[in-house]
């Protein structure tokens, strides 16, 4: 079973566009799509509630939870078995084919050493890379998207290992997700001490370092991502960036490597051949 976890707030148009591309992309996959609506004032609940038995809409009382808390809430609602797959999926995503999700799932199903699979993402309506893996910058020791804004090419379409991939479109196993972190509230999964940034970085670092699993970027995907659509509506969340950076550095001190130059200098660096 694939459990898809999506948060949304006042974005019925984006969520509807996602649904129109997602359902065909899932094909014959056995799935449940859980949507947490954070007190939207538009028609999100009314419209998405008509999308069938495989879509579970979960109304929430407000929009105060951060990304990690929201995803953890959905994970608890899903209650997946350890071997089930979990997909984190942003509401501002469009699938352009029926192969992308299958290609991502194939990697984690065939190779037990893989803990997380991310995706090649393009800025909506363009051939420019929004995500081709995440690297840690030489000067600041902070994570950033590799080759962001560059035109996609054959190198971007190759599967590759990274320390981190974005949580905008990410697949992992339920077992790995729930063992990544236990919050003070008792909720399991993502670390809720982050505020709308680096929580996906933390998830990948936890699965990679604490569970000794590979983080794989799947280049065989064709997916649009608007990028941070919700943050554009609520820019106050950016005020927490200093906290997020300091918390990440403190928590993972000496446990991640500064690797930007390795990928920049060698287009074949850390290619993933699979099994």
N, C-alpha and C positions, 0 to 999 in steps of 0.2 A: 504493500500500500504506500502511496505517496501522499503525504499531508502537506498542503500548500498553505503558508501562513502569510496573510496580507493585512497591513494596517491602512486605514483610510480616514480622511477627514475632509468634508466638503469638496469631494472630487468625483462626483458621480459620473461626469463625462469621461474622465481618465479611466476610472474603474470599468466603465462599460466598454471602452475601446480595448482595454486589457482583456476583458472577458471574450470579446469577439475574436481575438487572436489566440488566446490561451486554450480555449476548448478544442479547436482543431489541432493545435500543437500537441495536446495530450494524447490524441488518437485512442489507442486501445489500453492506455495505462489506467490501472485501478487507482483512483484518487479521491480525496476529499479536500475541498477548498474552503478554508476557514477565513472569514473576513471580519476583522474587528473594526466596527464603526465608532469613532470617537465623538459621538454626539453631533454628527453632521446636521446642518440645517437645510440641506438640499434633499433630494429624493433617493439618496443612496439606499436606505433600508427598504423602502417600498419597491424599488426596481430590482435590487439584487436578491430580494427574497423570492422573486419569481424565476430564479435561474435553475431550479431543479433540486433534486434530493442530494446531489453531490456537493452542493454549495451550502455552507452553514454560516449564516450571518449572525454575528454576536454584537449586539448593541452595548456600548459602554457609556457610563454616566457623564464623562467629560473628556477633554483632550489634554489632560495634565500628565499622563504617563509618558515617560520617554520611550524611545524605540525598543530598548532592551526589555523593559517592563511589559510593553505591549506584546512583543513576540513571546515572552515567557507566559503571559496570560493565555495566548492562543495555543501554545504548546501544551499547557495543562488542560485546556479544553479538549484538545485532540486526543490526549492520553494514548499516544502510539506505543506499539510494542517496540522493543529494543532494536529489532532488525528492520523496522519500517524506515522509509526514507522521509526526510523533512526538507521542504524547499522554502527558503525565505524569498519572498517576491514582492517588490515594490509595486505600488499602484500606477506608476508612470512608465510602465514597460509595455512594449509591443513585440510580439513574436512574428517574425517574417517568414517562417517556414514550419514544417511539421517534423523536422528532424532534430532541432536544437536540444529539446528536453531529453529525447531518447539518447542522443550522443552523450549528454552529461551523465545520465543514469547508467549508461553502459560502463563508463569508467569506474564508478564506485562499486558497481555490482561485480565486475570482473576481477578487481584488484583489492584484496582485503587490507592492503597497506595504505590505501587512500582513505582519508578522513573527511575531506571537503573537496567539492568540485565547484569552481566558478565558471563564468562565461565571458566570451568576447561580446562586449556591448558597444554599440555605435550611438553617437548623438542622433536623436530622432530626425529622420528624413535626410541623413547624410551618410557618407562613407568614412567619417572621421571617428577615431577610437575614443570612446568614453572610458572604457576599461579593458585593459589587456594584461591584467595582473597588477599587484601592488608591490612597490619597492620602498626601501628605506633610504632617504636622501642623505648623501654624504655629509653635507654641511650641517643640517639640523637634526639628523637622526630620527626624523619623523616619517610616517608612511605617506606615500602619494601614488596616484595611478601611473603606471608605466606607459609611456608614449602617449599620454593624454592629448587629444586634439590633432594627432597625426593621422594621415590617411592610412586606412587599413591596407595590408598587403599580405603576401604569402607567409611572412614570418609571424604576423599576428594571428594567422589561422592555424598555427602549430600548437599542439598541446605542450604545456610547460609547467614545471614546478615553481612555486613561489612560497614565501613564508605566509602570504596573506592574499586573499581575493575579496572582492567587495560582496557585501551582503545584499545588494540589490537583486541579484539572481544567484542563489547559492543552494547547493544540495549537500546534505550530510545525513548520517544515520541518527536516529532518535537516541540511541545509546550514547553516541559521542556528544550530542547536543546537551542532554540532561546532565552529563558528568563534567561539563565544561566549568560550571561555577554554581555554588549555592549561595544565594543572597541572604541577608539578615532576616528577610521576611520568610525565608524557607523556600521561596521559588527557585527552581533550578533552570539552568541554561545559560543565558547571556548575563554578563555582569551589569547590574543596574546602576552602578556608580558613574557610568558615562552618561553624557547628555547629548544625544543625537550626533555623536561622532566617535569613531574608533571602537565602538562596541563590537562591530564585525571583525575588526583587527584583533581585538582581544579574544574573540571566539576562535579565530583561526590559530592564533598563537597558543591558546590552551590545548586545542586538539593536536596541534603539531608537536609541541614541546612536552606536554603532560601525558599524551597518549601515544606518542611516537608514530604519528600518522602523516602521510603526505598531503600537501595542499596543492591541488592540480587545477590549472587554468585550462578550460576547454576552448580551443580556438575554432572548433567546428560548430559554431553557433552563429545565428543571424538574428540579432535582437536589438531593438531600439530602446534607449533609456534617456528620458528627458533630464534626469539628474536633479535630485533634491527639490522636487516639486512642492512637497509639504513644507520644507524649510523656507522656501520663497514666500509662503503665506504666513509664516511665523518666524521671522528673522531673529527674534530675541534669543532663540536657541543658540545662535552663534556666539553669544556672550560667554558661553561656557567653554569655549575652545581652549583657553589657557588651562583651565581645570583638567580637561580631557588629556591634553598633552602631558601635563605633569603627572597625572595619575597613571597614564600608560607607561611613561618612562620609569616611574618608581616601581610599579608592579612587575615590569618585565626587564628590569635593569640587567644588562649583560646576557639576556636570554634571546635576543634577536640580533641579527647581523646587519651591518650597513652594506647593502648589496646593490645599490643603484648602478654603480659603475660596471659591475660584473655583467649585467644585462645589456647595458648601453654599448659596451665594447664588443660583446660577442653575441650575435643573433642566434647562436646555437646553444647558448648557455642554459643549462638545466632543462633541456628538452625532456619531455615525458614520452616514453615509447609504449608504456602500457604492458598489459599481459595478453 
